[in-house]
Structure formats: C-alpha cells, structure tokens
Amino acid sequence: MAYQISVENIKCGGCASTIRSKLEAMEGIDKVDVMIEKGIVDVEAADDSRDAVVAKLLKLGYPETGTTEGMAAATARAKSFVSCAVGRLSPED
C-alpha cells in the first residue's frame, strides 16, 4: 500500500534523514521518500499504517498539514528543529 502525507516543518536534508530513518524503523514500513520542497512524505507499507505514521511524524515535529495550531504548532516546530539537527548528525545510509 502506498500513500502520501503532506507535512509541516520539513526544511532540509537533516529533516528528511530523520523522517526516513524513524519511519523505516517502524514495523510494516517498506520504503519512505521525502520531498523536501513540497513537504510531502511518500510511504510504501505492507498494510494500512497511515494513522501510526501520522502519529510518529507528529511526535517527531512534522505534523500533517493543517492538523495543528497555536501552542501545538509551536511545539511541533521546536521538535522539528531538534529532529532536523539529529538528522544532520546521523550518517546517511
């Protein structure tokens, strides 16, 4: 099953690296591609894992577009900065 999720706060390759590594570590996720410029995450999975992927993205600081506002959006942005930095420090596969 393949699907796309439009997300907020993707700024660079560090963000993309974190998203890819964390999602591909999830059970049932086969492949993850991140389109930085468009803020889109493409997922190929063995089953309907969309809800779990959306929840993981939110936890990482990359909420689905239009789902957070106010303090929740500010918190997500802060988490994404940390996630981005970690992604920049992690070696590419």
Stockholm file with secondary structure:
# STOCKHOLM 1.0

chainA/1-93         MAYQISVENIKCGGCASTIRSKLEAMEGIDKVDVMIEKGIVDVEAADDSRDAVVAKLLKLGYPETGTTEGMAAATARAKSFVSCAVGRLSPED
#=GR chainA/1-93 SS CEEEEEBSCCCSHHHHHHHHHHHHTSTTEEEEEEETTTTEEEEEESSCCHHHHHHHHHHHTCCBTTSCCHHHHHHHHHHHHHHHHHHHHSCCC
#=GC SS_cons        CEEEEEBSCCCSHHHHHHHHHHHHTSTTEEEEEEETTTTEEEEEESSCCHHHHHHHHHHHTCCBTTSCCHHHHHHHHHHHHHHHHHHHHSCCC
//
